[in-house]
Amino acid sequence: MPKTTKTGKVITDELPSTLQRSDEKAQATYAKTHDSALGTYDGDERAANQVAFAALKHTHEKVGDHWEPKDENGPSDAQAEGNRDTHRETAGGVDANASKKHLYELATRLEIKGRSTMSKDELVEALQKANDRASAKALRDASSS
């Protein structure tokens, strides 16, 4: 299912919910990449989603229930460094290549307990879990309203 109109306008309702809560650049990056990949992979929706999220992870990072621009563009984790056929561990939108200081600051914003004693890898994992919880809560809240 295309994520943009014929004129290139993003169809917000067609985007994943985390992107619906994100800025216009994140939405456009995902939607335009998705639609291009849809053509490249003969309508394979799964492949198009994977390619679109990989592109998004170069410019944005997941923070709670939405995506925010990264300070520096580039792959966010080992999976995003590869191509579609790469099968490495993903950090689920957390910028695992960011500094420990940056990850700690995000953990502070998301009020992750025990963050001051965590290693960088532990911060990445804790942020992934916090992001998943925030996204699930946002979906529950949206469906109950």
N, C-alpha and C positions, 0 to 999 in steps of 0.2 A: 504494500500500500504506500503510494507516494506521500512524502511529508511536506512537499511544496506544491504550489499551484503552477500552472503553465507559465505564469509570469515570474516565478521564483519566490513568491511570498510563502513564508512558513505557515503550515496548517497546524496551529498550536494544539488543537484537539487530537491530532494524530501522533503527537510526541509522547514519549514516556513521561510519567508524572513528575519525575525529578527534573526533567527539562522544562516542563510547564512552569515550574517554580524558579527557573533560572533566567539569566539575562538574555537579551535578544541575540547577542553574539554566540552564546552557547547553543541556543536554539537553531540559529542559522548554520553553524558549523555542522551540527549533527544532521539536520534535515537535508542540506545540500549534499553532504558526503553520502548519506544514506541513499538518496535518489540516484546519484551517480553510480554508486556500487550496485544498486538494483539493476541498472542497465548492464553493467559489467558482468554481473553474476547471473544473468538470465532470469531475473525475477526472484532469486533466492533471498527471501526476507531475512533469514537467519544470518546469512553472510553479510547482507547489507547492514544489519544492526551491529554486527561485530566490527565491521570496517568503520562505521560511523562513530561508535564509542571509542575505537582506537584513535581516530582523528581528534575527537573531543578531548581525550586525555592528554593530548599534546599542548592544548591551550587552556584547559580548565581542570580543576580538581573538585572532587565531591566533598562538600562540607555539610554535614547533617543531611537535610532532605533536598539539597539542591547543588548545582554546580557553580563555582566561582572562578574567575580568571586567575591563572597562575602568574606569579611574578616573572617567571622565565619560561618560554615555550620549550617543549621537548617531551620525550616519552616519560610517562609517570611510573612505569614499572617494567620488569623484564619482558612481559608479554607485549606491551605496547612498543617495545624496541624492535620486535620482530615483525613478521608479516602475518597474514591471515592463517597460514599453516603452522605458525609457531605455537608450541604448546608448553608455555612456561607459566609459572604462578603469576596470577594477577593480584593487584592490591585493591581491586574493586572501585577504582576512582580516586583512591588516596594517592597522593604524589609521593611514592616511596623513594623517589630520587631527590626529594627536598631535604634540606638540612634538618638535623635533629631539633634545632632551635625552632624552626618553622613548624614542625610536627608538634612540638611541645606547646607552641602558641595555639595551634588548632585544638589540641587536647584541652587546653585551658578554656577556650571559648565553648567547647562542648561539655565542659565540666566533668571530664573523665577522672575518676578517682584513682589515686596511686601513680599518677603520671610522673611525678618528680623522681621516682625510682626506676622508671621504665627505660629499657634500652630503645634504640631507634626502631628495631624490628617489633618490639612490643608496642611501641606507640602506633606504628602502622596498623598492627592487628587490632588494637583498641579503637583506633579511629574507624577502621572498617566496621567493627561491631556497632559503634555509636552511630555511624551513618546508616547502617541497616535498620537499627531501631528507630531512628528519626524518620526514615522513609516509610517504614511500616506504620508508624504513628500517624504520619501525614495522610496515608491512604485510608486508615481507619477513620480519622477525623473527617475526611472528604466524603466517605461513604455514609457516615452517620448524619451528615447535614443535608 
